[in-house]
């Protein structure tokens, strides 16, 4: 009679561990979704890093020279120097 309980207990433990693998915290579906979220966040981080580098380059240019300031003023604010003629071409 005692020999029958050992396999039953082992099977119950196996079923419990198997259920933990599929349904519990740290289960395979949970790990997959977390990995997908991590991959998405890494992609966002790469885009943000590129944008930060571009902004840092613009800041450097603004600190170092006036050409960038003049270019920004011309394109964004419509600056025209004295004795210049402004021509706008629509595409």
Secondary structure, 3 states (H helix, E strand, C coil): CHHHHHHHHHHHHHHHHHHHHHHCCCCHHHHHHHHHHHHHHHHHHHHHHHHHHHHHHHHHHHHHCCHHHHHHHHHHHCCCCCCCCCCCCCC
